Amino acid sequence: MKRREVMFAALAVPTLSLPMLARAHHGWSSFDQDRPIYLEGKVTKSKWQNPHAELELEVPAGLKLPGDLAQRSVPAQSAGIDGKALLTKAVVPNRKDRRWEIELAPLTRMNAWKVNEIKVGDSVSMVGFIFKEEKGEPILRVEYLFVGNQAYGLRSSPV
């Protein structure tokens, strides 16, 4: 995915390495945590590896919030997350990108949640956060992942 290319390019040019690497991997503070975003679609690429699992998601045109989103059950996490409030506040993104890069959790956390490897062709939905002001690449960092009838909280470990 594009960030990986930037990171490898930065390693090849030592004078650019530090600023470029900072862009290549980022913490939660880069994302707008006051505006949870809902996405759903089919997986077109899957990288089940560290530092965190990644997907590429093809989102349908005219994406809408599901009517039951606010009522979905979400698991407790060791981090203090108000899951119900996030689901209630969730909106679809203003930007109309059809392909999104999806950042999941590190594999150790995915294993702790017992998430089976997500493969190309799978349908998934999620609530997470995008870059502030919807600038830059269409990237969503997942807070809650929905696969079939199962919900996973990815910010921290299960309680």
MIBA-91332 format. One record per residue: residue number from 1; x, y, z of N, C-alpha, C, CB in turn; residue in three letters. Coordinates in steps of 0.1 Angstrom, whole numbers. Glycine has a CB too. Layout:
BEGIN
+-------+-------+-------+-------+-------+-------+-------+-------+-------+-------+-------+-------+-------+------+
! kolse !   nc1 !   nc2 !   nc3 !  cac1 !  cac2 !  cac3 !   cc1 !   cc2 !   cc3 !  cbc1 !  cbc2 !  cbc3 ! zalo !
+-------+-------+-------+-------+-------+-------+-------+-------+-------+-------+-------+-------+-------+------+
!   NUM !     X !     Y !     Z !     X !     Y !     Z !     X !     Y !     Z !     X !     Y !     Z !  ALA !
...
+-------+-------+-------+-------+-------+-------+-------+-------+-------+-------+-------+-------+-------+------+
***
This chain:
BEGIN
+-------+-------+-------+-------+-------+-------+-------+-------+-------+-------+-------+-------+-------+------+
! kolse !   nc1 !   nc2 !   nc3 !  cac1 !  cac2 !  cac3 !   cc1 !   cc2 !   cc3 !  cbc1 !  cbc2 !  cbc3 ! zalo !
+-------+-------+-------+-------+-------+-------+-------+-------+-------+-------+-------+-------+-------+------+
!     1 !     8 !   -12 !     0 !     0 !     0 !     0 !     9 !    12 !     0 !   -10 !     0 !    12 !  MET !
!     2 !     4 !    24 !    -3 !    12 !    36 !    -5 !    21 !    39 !     6 !     3 !    47 !    -8 !  LYS !
!     3 !    17 !    38 !    18 !    25 !    42 !    30 !    38 !    33 !    30 !    18 !    40 !    43 !  ARG !
!     4 !    37 !    20 !    27 !    48 !    11 !    27 !    58 !    16 !    16 !    44 !    -3 !    24 !  ARG !
!     5 !    54 !    20 !     4 !    63 !    25 !    -6 !    70 !    38 !    -1 !    55 !    28 !   -19 !  GLU !
!     6 !    63 !    47 !     6 !    69 !    59 !    11 !    80 !    55 !    21 !    59 !    68 !    18 !  VAL !
!     7 !    77 !    45 !    30 !    86 !    41 !    40 !    99 !    35 !    34 !    80 !    31 !    50 !  MET !
!     8 !    98 !    27 !    24 !   109 !    21 !    18 !   117 !    31 !    10 !   105 !     9 !     8 !  PHE !
!     9 !   111 !    41 !     4 !   117 !    52 !    -3 !   125 !    60 !     7 !   107 !    60 !   -11 !  ALA !
!    10 !   120 !    62 !    19 !   126 !    70 !    29 !   139 !    63 !    34 !   117 !    72 !    41 !  ALA !
!    11 !   139 !    50 !    35 !   151 !    42 !    39 !   162 !    43 !    29 !   147 !    28 !    41 !  LEU !
!    12 !   158 !    45 !    16 !   168 !    46 !     5 !   175 !    59 !     5 !   162 !    43 !    -8 !  ALA !
!    13 !   169 !    70 !    10 !   174 !    83 !    10 !   176 !    88 !    25 !   165 !    93 !     2 !  VAL !
!    14 !   187 !    86 !    31 !   189 !    89 !    45 !   185 !   103 !    50 !   203 !    87 !    48 !  PRO !
!    15 !   187 !   113 !    42 !   183 !   126 !    46 !   168 !   128 !    48 !   189 !   137 !    37 !  THR !
!    16 !   160 !   120 !    41 !   146 !   121 !    42 !   140 !   111 !    52 !   140 !   119 !    28 !  LEU !
!    17 !   148 !   102 !    57 !   142 !    91 !    65 !   133 !    95 !    77 !   154 !    83 !    70 !  SER !
!    18 !   137 !   104 !    85 !   129 !   106 !    97 !   116 !   112 !    94 !   137 !   115 !   106 !  LEU !
!    19 !   115 !   123 !    86 !   101 !   128 !    83 !    93 !   118 !    76 !   102 !   141 !    76 !  PRO !
!    20 !    99 !   111 !    67 !    91 !   102 !    59 !    86 !    90 !    67 !    99 !    96 !    47 !  MET !
!    21 !    95 !    85 !    76 !    90 !    74 !    85 !    79 !    78 !    94 !   102 !    69 !    93 !  LEU !
!    22 !    80 !    90 !    99 !    69 !    95 !   108 !    56 !    95 !   100 !    72 !   110 !   113 !  ALA !
!    23 !    56 !    97 !    87 !    44 !    97 !    79 !    39 !    82 !    77 !    45 !   104 !    66 !  ARG !
!    24 !    49 !    73 !    76 !    47 !    59 !    72 !    39 !    52 !    83 !    59 !    52 !    69 !  ALA !
!    25 !    41 !    55 !    95 !    34 !    48 !   106 !    30 !    58 !   117 !    43 !    36 !   112 !  HIS !
!    26 !    18 !    58 !   121 !    13 !    69 !   129 !     4 !    63 !   141 !     5 !    79 !   121 !  HIS !
!    27 !     3 !    70 !   151 !    -5 !    66 !   163 !   -19 !    70 !   161 !     1 !    70 !   176 !  GLY !
!    28 !   -27 !    68 !   172 !   -41 !    72 !   171 !   -43 !    87 !   170 !   -48 !    67 !   184 !  TRP !
!    29 !   -34 !    95 !   175 !   -35 !   110 !   175 !   -37 !   116 !   161 !   -24 !   116 !   182 !  SER !
!    30 !   -33 !   109 !   151 !   -34 !   114 !   137 !   -49 !   114 !   132 !   -25 !   107 !   127 !  SER !
!    31 !   -57 !   106 !   139 !   -71 !   104 !   135 !   -81 !   112 !   143 !   -74 !    89 !   136 !  PHE !
!    32 !   -92 !   115 !   136 !  -102 !   123 !   143 !  -111 !   114 !   151 !  -111 !   131 !   132 !  ASP !
!    33 !  -108 !   113 !   164 !  -115 !   104 !   173 !  -129 !   110 !   178 !  -107 !   101 !   184 !  GLN !
!    34 !  -132 !   122 !   173 !  -145 !   128 !   177 !  -155 !   125 !   166 !  -143 !   143 !   178 !  ASP !
!    35 !  -151 !   119 !   155 !  -161 !   116 !   144 !  -159 !   102 !   139 !  -158 !   126 !   133 !  ARG !
!    36 !  -165 !    92 !   146 !  -164 !    78 !   141 !  -171 !    77 !   127 !  -171 !    69 !   151 !  PRO !
!    37 !  -164 !    69 !   119 !  -168 !    67 !   105 !  -172 !    52 !   104 !  -157 !    70 !    95 !  ILE !
!    38 !  -183 !    50 !    96 !  -187 !    36 !    93 !  -184 !    33 !    78 !  -203 !    35 !    95 !  TYR !
!    39 !  -178 !    21 !    76 !  -175 !    16 !    63 !  -179 !     2 !    62 !  -160 !    18 !    59 !  LEU !
!    40 !  -183 !    -3 !    50 !  -186 !   -17 !    48 !  -182 !   -20 !    33 !  -201 !   -21 !    51 !  GLU !
!    41 !  -179 !   -32 !    30 !  -176 !   -36 !    17 !  -169 !   -49 !    15 !  -168 !   -25 !    10 !  GLY !
!    42 !  -164 !   -51 !     4 !  -157 !   -64 !     1 !  -142 !   -61 !     1 !  -161 !   -69 !   -13 !  LYS !
!    43 !  -135 !   -71 !     7 !  -120 !   -70 !     8 !  -114 !   -73 !    -6 !  -115 !   -80 !    19 !  VAL !
!    44 !  -105 !   -64 !   -11 !   -98 !   -66 !   -23 !   -84 !   -70 !   -22 !  -100 !   -54 !   -32 !  THR !
!    45 !   -78 !   -67 !   -10 !   -64 !   -70 !    -6 !   -64 !   -73 !     9 !   -54 !   -59 !   -10 !  LYS !
!    46 !   -55 !   -82 !    13 !   -54 !   -85 !    27 !   -39 !   -88 !    30 !   -62 !   -97 !    31 !  SER !
!    47 !   -34 !   -81 !    40 !   -20 !   -83 !    45 !   -22 !   -86 !    60 !   -11 !   -70 !    43 !  LYS !
!    48 !   -20 !   -99 !    63 !   -22 !  -104 !    76 !    -8 !  -105 !    82 !   -29 !  -118 !    77 !  TRP !
!    49 !    -2 !   -93 !    86 !    12 !   -93 !    91 !    13 !   -81 !   100 !    22 !   -92 !    79 !  GLN !
!    50 !    24 !   -81 !   107 !    27 !   -69 !   116 !    34 !   -59 !   108 !    36 !   -74 !   128 !  ASN !
!    51 !    34 !   -46 !   112 !    30 !   -41 !   125 !    15 !   -41 !   128 !    35 !   -27 !   127 !  PRO !
!    52 !     7 !   -42 !   118 !    -7 !   -45 !   120 !   -13 !   -50 !   107 !   -15 !   -31 !   124 !  HIS !
!    53 !   -24 !   -58 !   109 !   -30 !   -63 !    97 !   -37 !   -52 !    89 !   -41 !   -74 !   101 !  ALA !
!    54 !   -37 !   -53 !    76 !   -43 !   -43 !    67 !   -52 !   -49 !    57 !   -32 !   -35 !    61 !  GLU !
!    55 !   -62 !   -42 !    53 !   -71 !   -46 !    42 !   -72 !   -35 !    33 !   -85 !   -50 !    48 !  LEU !
!    56 !   -76 !   -38 !    20 !   -81 !   -28 !    11 !   -95 !   -32 !     9 !   -73 !   -28 !    -3 !  GLU !
!    57 !  -104 !   -22 !    11 !  -118 !   -24 !    11 !  -125 !   -17 !    -1 !  -125 !   -20 !    24 !  LEU !
!    58 !  -133 !   -24 !    -9 !  -141 !   -17 !   -19 !  -155 !   -14 !   -13 !  -142 !   -26 !   -32 !  GLU !
!    59 !  -158 !    -1 !   -12 !  -170 !     4 !    -6 !  -180 !     6 !   -17 !  -167 !    17 !     2 !  VAL !
!    60 !  -193 !     1 !   -15 !  -203 !     4 !   -25 !  -206 !    18 !   -26 !  -216 !    -4 !   -21 !  PRO !
!    61 !  -210 !    22 !   -39 !  -215 !    36 !   -41 !  -228 !    38 !   -33 !  -218 !    38 !   -56 !  ALA !
!    62 !  -229 !    50 !   -28 !  -242 !    53 !   -20 !  -242 !    46 !    -6 !  -254 !    49 !   -28 !  GLY !
!    63 !  -230 !    44 !     0 !  -229 !    38 !    13 !  -239 !    46 !    23 !  -215 !    38 !    18 !  LEU !
!    64 !  -246 !    38 !    30 !  -255 !    43 !    41 !  -253 !    36 !    54 !  -270 !    42 !    37 !  LYS !
!    65 !  -256 !    43 !    65 !  -255 !    36 !    78 !  -266 !    25 !    79 !  -257 !    46 !    89 !  LEU !
!    66 !  -262 !    14 !    84 !  -273 !     4 !    86 !  -282 !     8 !    98 !  -267 !   -10 !    90 !  PRO !
!    67 !  -295 !     5 !    96 !  -304 !     9 !   106 !  -302 !     4 !   120 !  -318 !     5 !   102 !  GLY !
!    68 !  -295 !    -7 !   121 !  -293 !   -14 !   134 !  -279 !   -10 !   141 !  -294 !   -28 !   133 !  ASP !
!    69 !  -271 !    -2 !   134 !  -258 !     1 !   139 !  -257 !     5 !   154 !  -251 !    12 !   131 !  LEU !
!    70 !  -265 !    14 !   158 !  -265 !    19 !   172 !  -269 !     8 !   182 !  -274 !    31 !   173 !  ALA !
!    71 !  -276 !    -2 !   177 !  -281 !   -13 !   186 !  -271 !   -25 !   186 !  -295 !   -17 !   182 !  GLN !
!    72 !  -261 !   -25 !   178 !  -252 !   -36 !   178 !  -245 !   -38 !   191 !  -242 !   -35 !   166 !  ARG !
!    73 !  -243 !   -50 !   194 !  -236 !   -53 !   206 !  -221 !   -53 !   203 !  -240 !   -67 !   212 !  SER !
!    74 !  -213 !   -46 !   212 !  -199 !   -45 !   210 !  -192 !   -51 !   223 !  -194 !   -31 !   207 !  VAL !
!    75 !  -181 !   -57 !   221 !  -174 !   -63 !   233 !  -167 !   -53 !   241 !  -165 !   -74 !   229 !  PRO !
!    76 !  -165 !   -56 !   254 !  -157 !   -47 !   263 !  -142 !   -49 !   259 !  -159 !   -51 !   278 !  ALA !
!    77 !  -135 !   -38 !   260 !  -121 !   -38 !   258 !  -114 !   -34 !   271 !  -117 !   -29 !   246 !  GLN !
!    78 !  -101 !   -37 !   271 !   -93 !   -32 !   283 !   -91 !   -17 !   283 !   -79 !   -39 !   284 !  SER !
!    79 !   -92 !   -11 !   271 !   -91 !     4 !   271 !  -105 !     9 !   273 !   -86 !     9 !   256 !  ALA !
!    80 !  -106 !    21 !   279 !  -119 !    27 !   282 !  -126 !    33 !   270 !  -117 !    38 !   293 !  GLY !
!    81 !  -133 !    25 !   263 !  -140 !    29 !   251 !  -155 !    28 !   253 !  -135 !    21 !   238 !  ILE !
!    82 !  -162 !    39 !   250 !  -177 !    38 !   251 !  -182 !    34 !   237 !  -183 !    52 !   255 !  ASP !
!    83 !  -183 !    21 !   235 !  -187 !    15 !   222 !  -200 !    20 !   218 !  -186 !     1 !   223 !  GLY !
!    84 !  -210 !    20 !   227 !  -224 !    23 !   223 !  -224 !    38 !   218 !  -233 !    22 !   235 !  LYS !
!    85 !  -217 !    47 !   225 !  -216 !    61 !   221 !  -210 !    62 !   207 !  -209 !    69 !   231 !  ALA !
!    86 !  -199 !    55 !   204 !  -193 !    55 !   191 !  -202 !    51 !   180 !  -180 !    47 !   191 !  LEU !
!    87 !  -209 !    40 !   182 !  -218 !    35 !   172 !  -230 !    45 !   170 !  -224 !    21 !   176 !  LEU !
!    88 !  -235 !    51 !   180 !  -245 !    61 !   179 !  -241 !    73 !   171 !  -250 !    65 !   193 !  THR !
!    89 !  -228 !    77 !   173 !  -223 !    89 !   167 !  -218 !    87 !   153 !  -212 !    95 !   175 !  LYS !
!    90 !  -216 !    74 !   149 !  -210 !    71 !   136 !  -217 !    77 !   124 !  -209 !    56 !   134 !  ALA !
!    91 !  -210 !    81 !   114 !  -215 !    86 !   101 !  -207 !    80 !    90 !  -214 !   102 !   101 !  VAL !
!    92 !  -212 !    81 !    78 !  -204 !    77 !    66 !  -195 !    88 !    63 !  -214 !    73 !    54 !  VAL !
!    93 !  -184 !    86 !    56 !  -175 !    96 !    53 !  -181 !   106 !    42 !  -161 !    91 !    48 !  PRO !
!    94 !  -176 !   118 !    43 !  -180 !   128 !    33 !  -173 !   125 !    19 !  -177 !   142 !    37 !  ASN !
!    95 !  -161 !   121 !    20 !  -154 !   118 !     8 !  -160 !   106 !     1 !  -139 !   115 !    11 !  ARG !
!    96 !  -159 !   105 !   -12 !  -166 !    95 !   -20 !  -156 !    84 !   -25 !  -173 !   101 !   -31 !  LYS !
!    97 !  -145 !    82 !   -19 !  -135 !    72 !   -24 !  -142 !    58 !   -23 !  -123 !    71 !   -15 !  ASP !
!    98 !  -140 !    50 !   -33 !  -145 !    36 !   -34 !  -136 !    26 !   -28 !  -149 !    33 !   -48 !  ARG !
!    99 !  -123 !    29 !   -28 !  -113 !    20 !   -22 !  -106 !    27 !   -10 !  -102 !    16 !   -32 !  ARG !
!   100 !  -106 !    19 !     1 !  -101 !    24 !    14 !   -90 !    15 !    19 !  -112 !    26 !    24 !  TRP !
!   101 !   -80 !    20 !    25 !   -70 !    12 !    32 !   -75 !    11 !    46 !   -56 !    19 !    31 !  GLU !
!   102 !   -76 !    -1 !    52 !   -81 !    -3 !    65 !   -70 !    -8 !    74 !   -93 !   -14 !    64 !  ILE !
!   103 !   -67 !    -1 !    85 !   -57 !    -5 !    95 !   -64 !   -13 !   106 !   -49 !     7 !   100 !  GLU !
!   104 !   -61 !   -25 !   108 !   -66 !   -33 !   119 !   -56 !   -32 !   130 !   -69 !   -48 !   114 !  LEU !
!   105 !   -56 !   -42 !   139 !   -47 !   -42 !   151 !   -35 !   -51 !   147 !   -54 !   -48 !   163 !  ALA !
!   106 !   -24 !   -51 !   156 !   -13 !   -60 !   155 !   -18 !   -75 !   156 !    -2 !   -58 !   165 !  PRO !
!   107 !   -11 !   -84 !   150 !   -16 !   -98 !   149 !   -17 !  -104 !   163 !    -6 !  -106 !   141 !  LEU !
!   108 !    -9 !  -100 !   173 !   -11 !  -105 !   186 !   -25 !  -101 !   192 !     0 !  -100 !   196 !  THR !
!   109 !   -29 !   -89 !   189 !   -42 !   -85 !   194 !   -53 !   -92 !   186 !   -44 !   -70 !   193 !  ARG !
!   110 !   -51 !   -93 !   172 !   -61 !  -100 !   164 !   -63 !  -114 !   169 !   -57 !  -100 !   149 !  MET !
!   111 !   -52 !  -121 !   173 !   -52 !  -134 !   179 !   -59 !  -135 !   192 !   -38 !  -140 !   180 !  ASN !
!   112 !   -57 !  -124 !   200 !   -63 !  -124 !   214 !   -79 !  -123 !   212 !   -58 !  -112 !   222 !  ALA !
!   113 !   -83 !  -116 !   202 !   -97 !  -115 !   199 !  -103 !  -127 !   191 !  -100 !  -102 !   191 !  TRP !
!   114 !   -94 !  -136 !   187 !   -97 !  -148 !   179 !  -104 !  -144 !   166 !  -107 !  -156 !   187 !  LYS !
!   115 !   -98 !  -134 !   159 !  -103 !  -130 !   146 !   -96 !  -139 !   136 !   -99 !  -115 !   143 !  VAL !
!   116 !  -104 !  -146 !   128 !   -99 !  -154 !   117 !   -93 !  -145 !   107 !  -109 !  -164 !   111 !  ASN !
!   117 !   -83 !  -150 !   100 !   -77 !  -142 !    89 !   -88 !  -138 !    79 !   -66 !  -150 !    82 !  GLU !
!   118 !   -88 !  -125 !    76 !   -98 !  -120 !    66 !   -92 !  -121 !    52 !  -102 !  -105 !    69 !  ILE !
!   119 !   -99 !  -126 !    43 !   -93 !  -129 !    30 !  -100 !  -121 !    19 !   -95 !  -144 !    27 !  LYS !
!   120 !   -94 !  -120 !     7 !  -100 !  -113 !    -4 !  -113 !  -119 !    -7 !   -90 !  -114 !   -17 !  VAL !
!   121 !  -123 !  -111 !   -10 !  -137 !  -115 !   -13 !  -146 !  -115 !     0 !  -136 !  -129 !   -18 !  GLY !
!   122 !  -140 !  -115 !    12 !  -148 !  -114 !    24 !  -156 !  -101 !    25 !  -140 !  -117 !    37 !  ASP !
!   123 !  -167 !  -101 !    31 !  -175 !   -89 !    33 !  -173 !   -85 !    48 !  -190 !   -90 !    30 !  SER !
!   124 !  -170 !   -73 !    51 !  -168 !   -68 !    65 !  -174 !   -54 !    66 !  -153 !   -68 !    69 !  VAL !
!   125 !  -176 !   -50 !    78 !  -180 !   -37 !    81 !  -173 !   -32 !    94 !  -196 !   -35 !    83 !  SER !
!   126 !  -172 !   -19 !    96 !  -164 !   -14 !   107 !  -168 !     0 !   111 !  -149 !   -15 !   103 !  MET !
!   127 !  -164 !     3 !   123 !  -164 !    17 !   127 !  -150 !    21 !   132 !  -175 !    20 !   139 !  VAL !
!   128 !  -146 !    32 !   127 !  -132 !    36 !   131 !  -130 !    51 !   128 !  -122 !    28 !   123 !  GLY !
!   129 !  -118 !    55 !   126 !  -115 !    69 !   125 !  -106 !    71 !   113 !  -107 !    74 !   137 !  PHE !
!   130 !  -108 !    83 !   106 !  -100 !    87 !    95 !   -92 !    99 !    99 !  -109 !    90 !    82 !  ILE !
!   131 !   -83 !   103 !    90 !   -75 !   115 !    93 !   -84 !   127 !    95 !   -65 !   118 !    81 !  PHE !
!   132 !   -79 !   136 !   103 !   -86 !   148 !   107 !   -89 !   156 !    94 !   -79 !   157 !   117 !  LYS !
!   133 !  -101 !   161 !    93 !  -106 !   169 !    81 !  -106 !   161 !    68 !   -97 !   181 !    80 !  GLU !
!   134 !  -106 !   148 !    69 !  -107 !   139 !    58 !   -96 !   142 !    47 !  -120 !   140 !    52 !  GLU !
!   135 !   -84 !   146 !    51 !   -73 !   150 !    42 !   -65 !   137 !    40 !   -65 !   161 !    48 !  LYS !
!   136 !   -58 !   138 !    29 !   -48 !   127 !    26 !   -55 !   114 !    20 !   -41 !   123 !    38 !  GLY !
!   137 !   -48 !   104 !    21 !   -53 !    91 !    16 !   -65 !    86 !    24 !   -42 !    80 !    17 !  GLU !
!   138 !   -74 !    78 !    17 !   -85 !    73 !    24 !   -81 !    61 !    32 !   -96 !    68 !    13 !  PRO !
!   139 !   -78 !    64 !    45 !   -74 !    54 !    54 !   -83 !    54 !    66 !   -59 !    56 !    59 !  ILE !
!   140 !   -87 !    42 !    71 !   -95 !    41 !    83 !   -89 !    32 !    93 !  -110 !    36 !    79 !  LEU !
!   141 !   -87 !    37 !   105 !   -82 !    29 !   116 !   -93 !    24 !   124 !   -72 !    38 !   125 !  ARG !
!   142 !   -94 !    11 !   124 !  -106 !     4 !   130 !  -107 !     3 !   145 !  -107 !   -10 !   124 !  VAL !
!   143 !  -118 !     7 !   150 !  -121 !     6 !   164 !  -129 !    -7 !   167 !  -129 !    18 !   170 !  GLU !
!   144 !  -140 !    -8 !   159 !  -148 !   -20 !   160 !  -149 !   -27 !   146 !  -162 !   -17 !   165 !  TYR !
!   145 !  -147 !   -39 !   145 !  -147 !   -47 !   133 !  -159 !   -57 !   134 !  -134 !   -55 !   130 !  LEU !
!   146 !  -167 !   -57 !   123 !  -179 !   -67 !   123 !  -176 !   -76 !   111 !  -192 !   -59 !   121 !  PHE !
!   147 !  -176 !   -89 !   115 !  -174 !  -100 !   105 !  -185 !  -110 !   108 !  -159 !  -107 !   106 !  VAL !
!   148 !  -194 !  -111 !    98 !  -206 !  -120 !   100 !  -214 !  -114 !   112 !  -201 !  -134 !   103 !  GLY !
!   149 !  -217 !  -123 !   121 !  -224 !  -119 !   133 !  -215 !  -116 !   145 !  -234 !  -129 !   137 !  ASN !
!   150 !  -202 !  -115 !   143 !  -193 !  -113 !   154 !  -187 !   -99 !   153 !  -181 !  -123 !   153 !  GLN !
!   151 !  -186 !   -92 !   165 !  -180 !   -79 !   167 !  -167 !   -80 !   175 !  -190 !   -69 !   173 !  ALA !
!   152 !  -157 !   -73 !   170 !  -144 !   -73 !   177 !  -140 !   -58 !   180 !  -133 !   -80 !   168 !  TYR !
!   153 !  -135 !   -56 !   192 !  -129 !   -43 !   196 !  -114 !   -44 !   194 !  -133 !   -39 !   210 !  GLY !
!   154 !  -108 !   -34 !   186 !   -94 !   -36 !   182 !   -85 !   -26 !   189 !   -93 !   -35 !   168 !  LEU !
!   155 !   -90 !   -17 !   197 !   -81 !    -7 !   203 !   -72 !   -14 !   213 !   -89 !     4 !   209 !  ARG !
!   156 !   -77 !   -23 !   220 !   -70 !   -30 !   231 !   -74 !   -44 !   232 !   -72 !   -23 !   245 !  SER !
!   157 !   -70 !   -51 !   242 !   -73 !   -65 !   244 !   -87 !   -67 !   249 !   -63 !   -72 !   254 !  SER !
!   158 !   -92 !   -79 !   247 !  -105 !   -83 !   253 !  -105 !   -83 !   268 !  -111 !   -96 !   247 !  PRO !
!   159 !  -116 !   -80 !   274 !  -117 !   -81 !   289 !  -121 !   -94 !   293 !  -126 !   -70 !   295 !  VAL !
+-------+-------+-------+-------+-------+-------+-------+-------+-------+-------+-------+-------+-------+------+
***
